[in-house]
Amino acid sequence: MVSSRYAVMLLIGAPGAGKGTQARFICEQRGIPHVATGDLLREHRRRGTPLGAIVRGYMDRGELVPDDLVLEMVARRLEEPDAAGGVLLDGFPRTRAQARALDADLAAQGGGVERVFFLDVPANALVDRLAGRRVCEECQGTFNLHTDDIGPDLECPECGETLVRRPDDERSVVQRRVGVYLRETAPVVDHYRLTGALHRIDGHRPIDEVRAEIQAALEDRDRVLVAS
């Protein structure tokens, strides 16, 4: 059995796959923190840590932060007290090389990736979801034309201000984002399928159905751990 402190679950899914909703559910069920690597990068930068100072240079130049720096941030996050029972990692790994590096780093600590939830949603559905997003610049609420009760005047359900579409939610931009993500992530999905950790979930269903399948997978994991 792997060390709980270095027991990691992964949540993989393209933009618009519903990761945020399901991440909250998983973390509430397991009592573990949701570790989004994008948030880690911004937090180190905000706090002005030594790592943050290095990260700032890459981000300001519009370059990707090297894998070893992201891994170091994840490793430090796993040492925090609230990670004693494991974490749900979101946003990393994005490539097969990153997956291998993460596996090796966790194994060196006596841990590993225990379960990978892959929210699989068809590309055309992802594009429709993202292109339908609207935001309120007043209260910062995010809504969707396809799933939320928004009238023809596009008024914010929370504060009544007019909802707008962000530039990165334009359909042509969304198509590129989804395409890039799917190409990058396919090898990661295959990597964890071969390790036996992958649990593919049809994410093109109602939220409650997706949640029920995740719940069943978590309970199955518990039975395996108890048996071992």
N, C-alpha and C positions, 0 to 999 in steps of 0.2 A: 504494500500500500504506500502511495506517495505521501510526502509530507504535506499536511494541510496548508501550511503557509505558502508552499509553492505548487498548490493544486490550482490549475487555471482552467476555466471554461472560456471558449471563444464564441463570439457571435459574429457570423459572417453574413453579409447581405448588401446588395447595391443600394445607393441612395433611393429612397422611396419604398424600400422593402418592408418597412415597419419595424426596424431594429429598436428604435427608441421605446416604443410601446412594450415590446417583448422584453427588452433589457430591464425595464422597471419591474416587470412581473418576476423574472428569474431572480433578480437581486432581492426582492421582497421575500420570495419563497425560500431562498437559501441563506438569507442574512449575510450576504457578501456585497462588497462594493463594486460599483460599475466603473471600470477604469477605461476611459476613452483616451486613446493616445493623443488625439488632438488637444484635448483639455490638459493633459500632462504637459505638453509642449508650451501651451499658453501660460500655464501656471508657473512653470520654471522661469519663463520670460518675465512674467509679471513680478515675481518675487526677487528677480535679479540674482538667482543662484549662479554659481560658476558654470553649471550646465546651461542655464538659461542664457548666459552671456554668449556662449558658443552658438546656441540655437538661434539667437537673435540675428547673428550674422547671416546664417543660411536663409532664414525667413525673409529678412530684409532684401536679400538678393533674389528672392523668388525661387530658391533652390530647395530640393528635397533634403530633409535632415538625414544624415547618414544612419544606416541601420544600427551601428554600434552605439550611437548616442541614444536612440530610442530604446534599445535594449537595456541600457544602463538606467534610464529613467524608469522603465518597467520594473527592473530588479529592485531599485530603491523603493518603489511604491509597494512592492510585495513585503518589504521589511516593516511597513507601518503596522501598528497594532490592529487596526480594523481589518487587515488582510490575513489575520491568523487562520481563518477558515477558508481561505482561497479568494479568488477574484473572478469577475467576468470581464474579459478583455475585449475591447471593441475598437476596431480601426487598425489593428496590427495582429498578425502579419498580413501584408498586402501582396507579397510575392512568395514563390517557393523558397528562394534564398532566405528571406526573412523568417519563414516557417521553420526551416532547418536550424537557423541561428537561435530562434526562440526555444526550440526543442532541446538543443544542446545546452543552452544557458540554464534552463529549468532542470535538466537531468543532472547537471553539475551540482545543483543544490538539493538533489534527492527528490525532485518533483517532476511535474510533467503536465501536458495538456490532457485532461481527463475526458472532456466532451466538447465537441464542436457542433454548434447549431448553425446550419446553413439555411437561411430563409430564401428559398428559390422562387423567384417571381419572373414571368416572361418579360423580355425587354420592352415590348410594346406597352405592357401594363405599367411598367416602371416609368416610362416616358409620360404616359397619361397622368399618373399620380403626381409626378413632379411638376409637370406643366400646369397642373390644376391648382398648385399652391398659391395662396395669396397671404400677404402679411399686413398687419396694421402698424403703421409707423408711430402711432400714438401710444398704444399699450403693448406693442411688440408681440401680439398674438399671431399665431400661424394657423391658417385654416385651409380647407381644400374644397374646391367647387364641386367635387364628386361625392364627398362624404359628409360635409358639414351643411347645416341649414343656412345657406347664404342666399339672400334675395337678389333680384336682378340689378339692384342699385349697388351691389357689392359693399354693403355696410358691415362693419365689424360687429359680430354678435355680442361682443363684450362692452364696447364703448361707443359704437355708432359711427366712428370715423370711417372714411373710405379705405377699402382694402386695395393694395397695389401688388403688382407682380415684380419680384426682384429680377434684375438682369440675368442672373444665373439660372432662373427658372424659365427663361424663354425656351420654346420647344427645340430649336436648333442646338442651343447650348446643352440642354438636357440630354439630347440624343448622343452628343459627343461624350458627355460625362459618363453616361450609362455604358456606352460602348467601351470606353477605356477601362472602366472598373471591371466589367465582365471579362475582358481579355486578360487583365492582370490577375484576377482572382481565380480563374478556372484552374490554374496549376496548384493553388493553395487548397482548393476543394479536393482535387485529386490526391494531393499529398496526405491529407488527413483521412480520406477514404481508405487509402492503403494502410494507414496505421490502425484502422478500426475505430477511430474516435468520432468519425463524422456521423451526424444525424441530419439527413436532408429533410426539410420540412417544406411542404407546398405552402408558400406564403401568399398565394393568390386565392385566399379564402377569407371569410369573416374572422375578425380578431379573436373571438372566443374559440373558434375551431383551432386556430394556430396555437393559442394558449393551452388548450386541452392536450394537444399533441406534445408540447414542450413539457407539460406537467407529467405526462405518462413517461417521457424519456428520463426526467429527473427521478421519478420513482423507481424506474428500472435500474438507473445508476446506483441508487441507494441499496437495492437488493443485491447487486453485484458486489458492492463494497462490503456489505455485511457478510456475504457468503465467503469473501476472501479473508 
